[in-house]
Amino acid sequence: MVNVGILGATGMVGQRFIQLLAEHPKFEITALTASKRSAGKRYEDAVTWHLDTKIPDVVKDTLVVDTDPNEVKDVDIVFSALPSDTAALVEPKFAQSCIVASNASAMRMEPDVPLVIPEVNPEHLDLIEIQQKNRGWDGFIVTNPNCSTIALTITLKPLYDQFNIKRVYVSTMQAVSGAGYNGVPSMAIVDNLVPFIGEEEDKMESETLQLLGDIDEGVVTPASFGVSASCHRVSVLDGHTEAVFIEFEDKFEVDDVKKSFSKFQGLPQKLGLFSAPQKPIVIREEDDRPQPRMDRNEDKGMAVVVGRVRKDPVFDKNLKYILVGHNTIRGAAGASILNAELINEIM
Ligand SMILES: NC(=O)c1ccc[n+]([C@@H]2O[C@H](COP(=O)([O-])OP(=O)(O)OC[C@H]3O[C@@H](n4cnc5c(N)ncnc54)[C@H](OP(=O)(O)O)[C@@H]3O)[C@@H](O)[C@H]2O)c1
């Protein structure tokens, strides 16, 4: 078994890590960290548990420690669910001696830190060797993109490989769990929609192009089509919905787009990784799907569900579709775990 720790184990994403890792066949949770407020408490006493499964027995009595490498012994991998400012300070310290699989945005756009979705750009893991050489670390940091970017980019990858994309516009309807438990006050979101999520649009625009970029001699050149995002918070607990509009250079057939989505597979599917969905993209044909409550848990929350795939009646080189992705599973904890499974398998 591989010993793993969870940094920020009491938060929204930290709890998902615990839920997913408690049943993992290769990873064993041996350390949990949080802020000084929680350090020294049993996990069950430190956490306000929000998930609809029980706190796994294996972690109930585990003592939560401060997020400091000196407090976390004998781990091979740490999964980071820390706020970005804390991650910027502590992830490099952990990376001196172990693998850090991070959800935080702090290190994502560093030129020697791989930003990876295993089905999309596993070759970017080549940056690890350069990172270790640059920084003199025995471990390293690998990051996954933010939650809305992951779902979008999984659906763009097969289209990017087959068609000439000119521009992508995306309008998101994002769940409240994406902001963490204390993120959005109920008075702000019940009976309401908030048409702004700090830094989210910039992240979607830059991370998408980075993920689809080519790597050559240790340098990633981002893809060069235009991406424009408008991000909005809605009164849904889990599951981000996105309305995607793609302008191609050439005319296309909707059937070819659907075929491209449904046959799409990546390295995790070929290797049969434990957390890999059978089909990364699942298509629904009903007019009123996908919906977050009904579709977010598709294939254990690791598949992106796409529907209303159609040609724009006004602009004949434009495609429109709706997607739903589970923000704390495929968009966060599940994404980091899949990165770690891939690294564990191929390195
Ligand atoms: N939620 C999502 O859908 C999502 C998706 C993708 C990426 N992310 C990213 O994942 C990270 C975690 O998000 P979240 O939604 O889980 O946040 P959260 O619910 O606010 O949880 C934050 C966690 O970090 C700990 N923490 C806070 N300040 C700390 C400090 N100074 N030192 C050490 N630990 C500290 C907290 O411990 P205490 O309980 O002791 O305060 C808690 O365990 C963020 O970087 C976020 O941007 C989130």
The ligand as a MOL file (V3000), in Angstrom:
LIG
                    3D

  0  0  0     0  0            999 V3000
M  V30 BEGIN CTAB
M  V30 COUNTS 48 52 0 0 0
M  V30 BEGIN ATOM
M  V30 1 N -14.7060 23.0430 -3.5670 0
M  V30 2 C -14.4210 22.7420 -4.8470 0
M  V30 3 O -15.2890 22.3410 -5.6560 0
M  V30 4 C -13.0160 22.9100 -5.3580 0
M  V30 5 C -12.7500 22.4660 -6.6420 0
M  V30 6 C -11.4580 22.5630 -7.1310 0
M  V30 7 C -10.4870 23.1060 -6.3500 0
M  V30 8 N -10.7600 23.5660 -5.0870 0 CHG=1
M  V30 9 C -9.6620 24.1150 -4.2990 0
M  V30 10 O -9.3830 23.1890 -3.2280 0
M  V30 11 C -8.9320 23.9010 -2.0730 0
M  V30 12 C -9.8280 23.5590 -0.8830 0
M  V30 13 O -11.1520 23.9940 -1.1550 0
M  V30 14 P -12.3690 23.6930 -0.1530 0
M  V30 15 O -13.5710 24.0720 -0.9130 0
M  V30 16 O -12.2550 22.3240 0.3950 0 CHG=-1
M  V30 17 O -12.0640 24.7270 1.0480 0
M  V30 18 P -12.5830 24.6980 2.5760 0
M  V30 19 O -13.8450 23.9150 2.6870 0
M  V30 20 O -12.5840 26.1030 3.0260 0
M  V30 21 O -11.4400 23.8750 3.3810 0
M  V30 22 C -10.1650 24.4030 3.6290 0
M  V30 23 C -9.2980 23.4100 4.3880 0
M  V30 24 O -7.9990 23.9930 4.5960 0
M  V30 25 C -7.7280 24.1080 6.0080 0
M  V30 26 N -7.0530 25.3790 6.2890 0
M  V30 27 C -7.5690 26.6310 6.1980 0
M  V30 28 N -6.6180 27.5620 6.5210 0
M  V30 29 C -5.4980 26.8550 6.8300 0
M  V30 30 C -4.1950 27.2300 7.2700 0
M  V30 31 N -3.8480 28.5160 7.4360 0
M  V30 32 N -3.2890 26.2430 7.4930 0
M  V30 33 C -3.6020 24.9460 7.3150 0
M  V30 34 N -4.8350 24.5250 6.9100 0
M  V30 35 C -5.7670 25.4730 6.6670 0
M  V30 36 C -9.0740 24.0350 6.6860 0
M  V30 37 O -8.8870 23.5580 8.0160 0
M  V30 38 P -9.8520 24.0140 9.2660 0
M  V30 39 O -11.0890 23.1550 9.1770 0
M  V30 40 O -9.0200 23.6880 10.4700 0
M  V30 41 O -10.1360 25.4720 9.0910 0
M  V30 42 C -9.8010 23.0380 5.7810 0
M  V30 43 O -9.3840 21.7300 6.1070 0
M  V30 44 C -8.9400 25.3910 -2.4450 0
M  V30 45 O -7.6450 25.7580 -2.8940 0
M  V30 46 C -9.9460 25.4350 -3.5910 0
M  V30 47 O -9.7370 26.5360 -4.4400 0
M  V30 48 C -12.0080 23.4660 -4.5720 0
M  V30 END ATOM
M  V30 BEGIN BOND
M  V30 1 1 1 2
M  V30 2 2 2 3
M  V30 3 1 2 4
M  V30 4 1 4 5
M  V30 5 2 4 48
M  V30 6 2 5 6
M  V30 7 1 6 7
M  V30 8 2 7 8
M  V30 9 1 8 9
M  V30 10 1 8 48
M  V30 11 1 9 10
M  V30 12 1 9 46
M  V30 13 1 10 11
M  V30 14 1 11 12
M  V30 15 1 11 44
M  V30 16 1 12 13
M  V30 17 1 13 14
M  V30 18 2 14 15
M  V30 19 1 14 16
M  V30 20 1 14 17
M  V30 21 1 17 18
M  V30 22 2 18 19
M  V30 23 1 18 20
M  V30 24 1 18 21
M  V30 25 1 21 22
M  V30 26 1 22 23
M  V30 27 1 23 24
M  V30 28 1 23 42
M  V30 29 1 24 25
M  V30 30 1 25 26
M  V30 31 1 25 36
M  V30 32 1 26 27
M  V30 33 1 26 35
M  V30 34 2 27 28
M  V30 35 1 28 29
M  V30 36 1 29 30
M  V30 37 2 29 35
M  V30 38 1 30 31
M  V30 39 2 30 32
M  V30 40 1 32 33
M  V30 41 2 33 34
M  V30 42 1 34 35
M  V30 43 1 36 37
M  V30 44 1 36 42
M  V30 45 1 37 38
M  V30 46 2 38 39
M  V30 47 1 38 40
M  V30 48 1 38 41
M  V30 49 1 42 43
M  V30 50 1 44 45
M  V30 51 1 44 46
M  V30 52 1 46 47
M  V30 END BOND
M  V30 END CTAB
M  END
